[in-house]
């Protein structure tokens, strides 16, 4: 209603909400979290659970897209370390394991 009133008075408002774009680092964080979930290390593979884990690490953020680039590296390194400690070989590599033929 307010938006209609403002538009009637000549204000130009965006038609859709503007969302922050996720960087490649955010994609890496999501990929690592998903891989840990797929392998059974993480019980809940949702974005909400990922954000709870990031907040538990001492980085307060409400959306992954709001995580600044300089804070992505410690999150990525923590996830990679967790994967290595839990023996999830291949989590940090994109090369699939070789199948014995």
C-alpha positions, 0 to 999 in steps of 0.5 A, a space after each residue: 500500500 505504501 509503495 503504491 502511494 509512493 509510486 502514485 506520487 512519482 517515486 521510482 521503486 525497484 520492482 523486486 527486492 535486490 539480493 546480494 550476489 554470492 561470490 565463488 568463495 560462498 559457493 566453495 563454503 556451500 560445496 564443502 558443507 554439502 559434501 560433509 553432509 553427503 558423507 554423513 559428517 554433518 547431520 543437517 545440510 541446510 543453509 540454516 545449519 551452515 549459518 548456525 555453524 558459522 556463528 558458532 565459529 565466532 563470525 556473526 552473520 545472518 545470510 551467507 551472502 553477507 559474509 565478507 570475502 576476508 572472512 570466507 577464507 577462515 570458514 573455508 579452511 575450518 571446513 577443509 580441516 574438519 573434512 581432513 580430521 574426519 577422514 573425508 578424502 577428496 572433499 577439497 579436490 574436484 578429481 573423482 576417485 579412480 574406479 578399479 576396472 
